[in-house]
Amino acid sequence: MTFADPSSVLKNLDRGAEYEPSGVIEPVCAWRWFADTLEQHGTRVHITNPLHTRLIAESRPKHDMLDARMLAELLQR
């Protein structure tokens, strides 16, 4: 999914209609439109405080897929 393209986001949101989706976002570039788009389509959005998510900030190696997995695991708790 390309995060810079709202149509990609909306297309992927339609896949999970059988449950109430929830997501977590780090406040980095372009996060506001992304959070707004998710909320407008029924997704409960949680915004993280990077200073409080030390697990991610201190992780090695640092890449988006690892960050996303760690945020998802934190959201489940």
Residue pairs with C-beta under 8 A, 6 or more apart in sequence:
1 8
1 9
1 12
2 8
3 9
3 30
3 34
4 30
6 33
6 37
9 34
9 37
9 38
10 37
10 41
13 21
13 38
13 41
13 42
13 43
20 42
20 44
21 38
21 42
21 43
21 44
22 43
22 44
22 45
22 46
22 75
23 38
23 43
23 44
23 45
23 46
23 75
24 45
24 46
24 47
24 48
24 71
24 72
24 74
24 75
25 31
25 34
25 35
25 38
25 45
25 46
25 47
25 48
26 47
26 48
26 50
26 53
26 56
26 67
26 71
27 47
27 48
27 50
31 47
35 45
35 47
38 45
39 45
46 75
48 71
48 74
50 56
50 57
51 57
53 70
53 71
53 74
55 70
55 74
56 67
56 70
56 71
59 66
59 67
59 70
